[in-house]
Amino acid sequence: MEDTSKLNTSKLGTKQYWDDFYSLERENFKENPEDVGECWFNDSDAEMRMVDFLNDNIGSYNIKSDSSIIDLGTGNGHLLFELFENDFDGSMLGVDYSEQSVNFATEIAKNKGYNDSIKFEQADIFQNNWNPGKFDIVLDKGTLDAIALSGIKFDDGKTIVDIYSKVIEKLLDKDGVFLITSCNFTEDELTKIIQGDSLKKWDIVKYPVFEFGGVKGTTVCTVAFVKQ
């Protein structure tokens, strides 16, 4: 059976693509401070569904209003800003391998008055010496989708998809929650990629279901895992 979790390579998986993308976004922001960039998966309302899921589950595992949160592949930082606007007031860190992304998110945070609450830094999350500490909540909104398209393989022949769960395990405290949204992977595929000895699937976020050719599905999926 074909392994559908293996994706073809694309320029969307390159750092250069995202540097160019966020460089343009920054220019647009300079001209119009109300233009804070694209909100990924907006058509599916994925961002608010992620925020609502965390709000609805305060008190479960390590989900608290003051949880420490890291957003992987933060882009313009919009997900963290939305959490802050919805009364999450713990330490938040957004990381991205695109310097332009980090600069853009930092500029928005300063403009909106978030700069003391939310931090951003450039990072390659696959570097062994990268160690930002442990967090209560780890977020991914489309990041695995993008970096899985890079085609990068490591010295041992493993791909980004192969080792992604190890990155998450390193970042999470016990009873910490990993919440991931994807448009390229199904719920079953994400479970296969993420679930292991310490990370277990906990719950899913429900989206409207469509049917085409007798097959039912959703345009995106959001899955929550817990570190045991």
Salt bridges, closest charged atoms under 4 A:
ASP3 OD1 - LYS192 NZ 3.64
ASP19 OD2 - LYS15 NZ 2.74
GLU27 OE2 - LYS30 NZ 3.77
GLU47 OE2 - HIS78 ND1 2.39
GLU47 OE1 - LYS141 NZ 3.55
GLU107 OE2 - ARG26 NH2 2.42
ASP136 OD2 - LYS64 NZ 3.41
ASP162 OD1 - LYS6 NZ 3.27
GLU169 OE1 - LYS166 NZ 3.76
ASP175 OD2 - LYS174 NZ 3.79
GLU187 OE2 - LYS201 NZ 2.81
